Amino acid sequence: MATIGPKTANKTMIGALVEAGMSLMRLNMAYGNHQERAELAAMLRAYLAAHKKQCAILMDLRGPGIRVGHVKDDHAIQLRAGQAFNLYCDQDFSGDATGIAVDYPRLDEVLAPGHMVAIDYGKILLTVVSCEPGKVVCKVNHSTVLLGNKPLSLIDPTSHRLIPLPDVSSLSIQDVRDIRFGLDINVDFMALSHVQCADDLLAVRELLGIRGQGVKLVAKIQTQSALEQFDSILQASDAIMVSRGDLGVELPIEQVCIVQKMIIRKCNAAGKPVITANQMLESMMEKPRPTRAEATDVANAVFDGSDCLMLAGETARGLYPIESVLTMARICKEAESTIDYRALFRSIQSIVPQPLSVVEAIASSAVKCVFDLKAKMIIAMSATGATARLIAKYRPNVPILCITSSEQTTRQVLLCRGLIPFLVGSMLGTDSLVARALTSAKNRQLVHHGDLVVVTSGMREGMAGASNVIKVVLVD
């Protein structure tokens, strides 16, 4: 997943990102306006239609988090360790060397001397010295550079927890507007920021209504509170994002990797797609090659079980956006080639609660057939993508071709590891559809003459969620 920003917000760059390996385009609603976002979506779809490519759109809602305001003339502010720096409640204040605005009017009421202010995922740390009406006086902890519109967290160093923000709801007025706009431009996913509990997701689902019932909701895990409610959040969501940048602000840094593995493990067991995000190839914002540690981090996220890896600043503002996508794709491909998929399959089987549903039993058995027969591909008749996602849950070592008549499903299955969509006009006529899918797979060099392919379908054609048949076909 690649985030679109100033460096990539044009037709040429969006097309280049798709060719480099972007499967999902992220629109960060903390930046820009609706017209700009609509133009980006139109650019992507025009490119996809012209080049017969596929890519989904994820709208990342701003949520209840707070941010610093804009900087005068859009210049970076140089901060020096020990200097005084003010945070203003006045949104009209243009940031300069003396201070910057914060978009929370009660900042001076919730903070107290000794509290910590973390900006841009903790890259900038301030200590509160005093609070005055409309202003909080801070001391800069380390010399650094501050840019405008960066996320900000308020921390109580005694409890190591985020300070609650009175009068801030899980959905802002702007979020509601953005959700309605997202429906207008037909986004495939909506990511919810600062989710605290399952009710936050249910509130968005209610707001989406019938019109947005096909939109998949991604819960961003960013706080200790979300971790404490994670099991219920996982159940209520369609996918999870491990937002490591935010987690690293509230959690001790040494716990972030442990939490990442826990979240991914639970998502894998539940069959929910999981995205690992933040600071993956950060050095590539300024350099054409990542550090060895970053490359290892990307590979480890694949080994952990991530379905998707996200690039943020690397593709939004970095100097090497295309190189970042190409590099990440190469690392992922290399990491996937070293996995012991049969052992992974047994591992997933061991943590999945029994008994299975009929559809999941078919999915698990299809993957076992692949290993036993050394089949080269799985074809899943899956109108909604649910059966295909269950097959992907068991991590076969071959591609899964998802036959669906839903254009939205073709885009949404791109989030899951190993799934390749195949759009058809109707789900009727299983044998004919499988023959067409095999021809397409042969043309794309996914299978060859003499290969075995495992097919899952339902005895009642055209009915969603009714997969109950496995068969094996030989490629002519």
N, C-alpha and C positions, 0 to 999 in steps of 0.2 A: 504494500500500500504506500502510495506516494502522496504527500501533501502539496497542494498547489499554492504558490505564493508569488511574490513579485518576480522571481527569476524564471518562473515557468508558466505564467498566466498568459500564454498566447498559443495559437494553433500549432505553430511549428514545434514548440517545446512539448506540448501535450502529446502530439503524435510521436515525438521521439521517446517520450517516457513509456508510451504503450509498447513501442517496438523494443525498448530496452528490457521490458518485463513487468511493467505496472499492470496489476490485475484489478486494483481498486484505486479510485481517485478520491482523496480526502479533501473535503471543503471545510476548513476551520472557520466556524461562524463567529469567532472572536475578532476576526479581521474582515474588512471589506463590507460591501452592501449587497442587497438582493440582486440588483441589476448586474453587478459584476459576477456574482455566483451563477446567475442564469446564463450569462454569456459563456462562462467556463463549461457549464454542462452542455450547452449547445455546441461548443467547439469540439468537445470530446465525442459527442454523438455523431457529429458530421464526419469526423475522422474515422470512427468505427464503421459507419455505414459505407464510406468510400473504400475502405481497405478490408472489409469483412473481418474485423477484429471484435473482441469482446472485452469489456471492462465495466465494473460496477462503480456506483457513486455512493460514498459514505458522507453524510452530513454530520459533522461533529458539533453538537450544541454547546454553547458557552457554559450553561449551567449557572449555579449560584456562586461560583468562585468570583473573587475580586481581582482587579488588575490595576497596575499603575496607568496613568494617563499618557498623553502624547508628550513628546519632547520638542522643544522650540526648534523650528527649522529642520526637524527630523534628524538632528545630529545626535551622536552618542554622547552621553555624559560621563566624563572621567571622574571616578570616585577614588579618594585616597584614604587609606586606613587612618582612623582616628578623627576624621573630619566630621563636623555636624552636617546633617542632611535632614530636611523636613519633609514630612508627608502631609499633604493638604487635602482637606475634604472638599475644597472648591474645585469643581471639575473644569472650570475655565482657566485654571492656572497652567501655563506652559512650562514644562519641565526644563530646569537648567541646573547649574552647579550647586544651587542652594536647596533645591527640593523638587518634588514632583507630585502631581495629583494622584489620588486613589479613588476609585469609583465606589466608595462606601461612605455615606455621609456620617455614620456614627463611629468612625474610626477612633476619634479622640475619646469616646466613651468606653469602648471595649478594651483598649490597650492601657497598660500601666507600666511604670518604670521597671526595667528588668525583663520585660517581654521581648521576644525575638520576632523580627520581620524577615521572612525569606522571600526573595524575589527571583523569578526565573528558575524555579525548581531548586532553590538553595544556592545558586551560583553567586548570589549577592546576599549577604547577611547584615542586618542592622540590629542594633540594640536600642531599645526605647529608653530615652533619658528622662523625658517629661512629656506631659500631655496638656495642651492648652486648647481653648475653644477654637475649633476648626483646624487645628494643627497638631501634629505629633513630632516632637524633636527627637532625632535618633543620632546614634554614632555609627559610622561605617566601620565594620569589623576588618575588612580586607580591601586592598586596592583592587579596583576592577572597573569595568565599563558597563553602563546601564543604557538600554534601549527602551523605547516606549512600548506601551501596551503589553507588558509582560505579566504573567500570573504572579500573584502575591499570596503568601500564607502567613497567618498570625499564630505564633507558637508560644505556649506557656512552658518555659524551660524546666519548671518544677515537675510537672506531670508528663512532659514530652508529648502533649496532645495539642491538637489544633484548638484555638480559642473559638467558641461558638459565636455566630453572628446573628444577633437578634433581628427579627423582621426580614430575614432572608429565606425565601421559600425555595423548595427544590426546583421549581420551574419559575423563571422570571417572565415578565411580560414580553421581553424580547425573545425568550425561548419559544413562547406560544406563537409569536409571529413567525419565527424561523421554522417551526414545525409545519405551519400552514403553507409557508413558502416551499418547504421541502416537498410537500404533496403536489404543489403546482408544477414543480420541475421533475417530479417523478423520481426521487432518490430511492435507492435500494436499501440503504441502511441508515439508521440514525443512532449516533453514539451519545449516550447521556453522561454528562460530566458530574462528578461529585455525588454519585449515587450513594445513599446512606442505607436504604432498605428496599425490600421488594415493592413496597407501596409506591415508591418513586417511579418505577417502571410501569406499574399498573395505571398510574395517573396519566402517563404519556400514551399508553395503549388506549385508554378511554378517550383521550383527546384526538387521537388519530381516527377513531371511529371506523365505520364500514369502508370509507374511502381509502383509509390507510392500513387496512387489515393485512395487506401483503408486505408492508415494510417491516424489516427485521430490526430489532432493538439490541444494541450493543451496550452493555453496562461497563463503564470505566471504573476500575477498582483503584482508588486514589488515596483512601484514608483508612485509619485504624478502625473506624466505625463500620466501614464497608467490609473489612475483613471479618469483623465479629458477626456480621449478618450474611456472610458470603454464601452459605448453603441455600438460603431462601432467595438471594439475589440471583444465583445461578439458575435456580428452578424457574424464576420469572423472566429470565432474559433469553434471547436467541443466540447471543454470543457474548464473550467477555474480552475486555482489553486490560492487559496488565500495564497500568500507567506508572512505569517505574520512576519517572521524574518526580511525580507528586508523592508516591510512596516513600521515596528517599528523603522527603522533607520531614515527615512525621515519624517514620521508623528509624531506628539506628541503622546506619548504612550497611552494617554487616548482616542485617536481617533481610534486606531486599532480595537477595538471590534465593534465600530459603523460601520466602513468600512467593516469589515467581514460580518456583518449582511446585509448590503446594497448589497454587491456583491452576497451573497447567495440568497437573495430575488429576485434579477434580474435574476439570473441563473434559479431559480425555475420557474419563470414566463415565461422564454423563453424555458424551457424544455431542458436546457443544463446541463450536469453533472458538479458538482462543488466539488473540492477537497480542504479540509482545511489542511494546512501543517505548520510545524515548531514548535518545542518546546512543543509538546503536552504531552509527558511523559518524559521530559528531565531528571528528577531526576533518572529515571530507567537506565540511563547510568552507574550509580554507585550503585544503590540500587535495591533490588528485588521488592519493592512496590513503587507506585507513591505517591505523596502528595495528600491530599484530594482536594486541589485546582486544580491539574492537572486532577484528575478524573472528577471533576465538569466541567472543560474546555472541556474535551472530550464529556461528555454528552450534554453540551450546543451546541457544534458544530452539534451534531445530531439533537437537538431540532431546531436549526437555519434552518436546511434543507440540510446539507451536504450529498452528495452521497458517498463520500469516505474520509477517514482520513489517513494522511500519517505519517509514522515514518521515521526519517532520521538517526541521530546519534545513536538513541536508538538501531537500528538493524544493523547499519553499524560498529560502534566502541564500543558500550556499552557492559557492562558485562552481561546483561540479555536480549538478543534479543528475545528469544522464549517467555519468561515471558512477555515482552512488548507487543507482538502480542496477546497473550492470554488475558492479562489484558484489552487491548483496545477492543478486541472482546466482552468480557464479559460486559464492560461498554456500548458499543453500543447496544448490545442485550437488556440489561436492560432498557436503555433509550427509545429504540423503542417500548418496551412493554407498556410504559406509555402514548404514544401519542394518542390524540383524532383524529383519522384519518378521521372521518366524518367531523369534524370541519375544519381539514386541507384541505380536498377536497373542501369544500365550499370556503375556503379562497383563494385557488389557482384559482378556477373558477372566483372569483370576480376580480382578477388582470390580467386575460388573455384577450387580446384585441379580440373583436368580429368583423366580423363573423369568425368562425373557418373553417378550411379546412375540407373536408369530413373525411379524415383519423383521424384528431384530434377529430372531433365530435364523431366518433366511439370509440376512445380511452377513451374520457371523459364519454361517455355513458356506456362503459364496466365497468368502476369503479363504476358508480352509481348503476349499476345492482348488483355489489358485495355487496354494502351496503344494497340495498333494499331486496335482496334475501338471505343475509347472506351466499353467496357463499364462497367456501374455496380456490379457485384458479382461475387465469386467464390464458388461453392458447392463445398466440398470434402467428399467422402464420406471420413471419416477416423475409424475406430473408436478408435484410440489417440491421435489428435491429431497423429501424426508427419507425415503429409502436409500437414495444415493449417499446422504450424509451418514446414515447408519453403517453403510458399507465402509465409508471413509473412516469411521470411528475405529474400525478394527485394523486399520493401517496395512492394506495389501501392498505388495511390492510392485504392483502394476497399475497402469492408469485405469480410472473408472469413468466410462463414458455414460453420462447422464442424459437419457432421451426424455425430453419434456416438450410440451406444447406451449409452455408459458415463457414469454420473453423475460419476465422478471426473474423467474427461476434460473434461466440460463446465466443471468448476471450474478445472482446471489450464491450459486454453488461455487463461484470462483473463490469465495472466502475459505473453502474447505480444502485441506491438503489432498492432492491427487485427483480431484474432480475436474472433468472436462465436459462442458455442456454441448448438447447436440439438439438443436431446435427443429421441431417438426410441426406440421399443421394440425395434426390430430393424433391422439393416443390410440386410435383404433387400428387393428391390423398388426399384431405383434411381430409376426414373421416378416412381413414386408418392411417394418421399421428397423428390425434387427439387420436385415439384409442391406438396407440403405446405410445404417450406421457402420457396418463392416466395410462397405465400399469406401466410405469417408475415412475410416481408420486406416485402411490400406493406402489410400492416397496420401495420408499424412505420415506414413511410415510408422504408425503405432503398432501395426500387426503385419504379418507376412503370410504368404501361402504356407499352409500346413500347421499354422499355430492353432492352439486351442483357446477358446474364449468362453468365459462363464457368463450366463445371462440370467437375470432375475426379472420376473414379471408377475402379473396376477392372472388368475383364471378368468376373472371378470374384467374384461378390457375396458379401459377408460375410467376406472374407479380409483380415486386417489387412496393411498394407504392400504391397498389390498394385495400387496406382493406376497405370494405364497408358493411360487414355482421357481425352481432352479433347473436350468438345463445347460448342457455344454455343446458348443458348436465348433465345427472345424472350418477354418478359413480356407475358401477355395483358392 
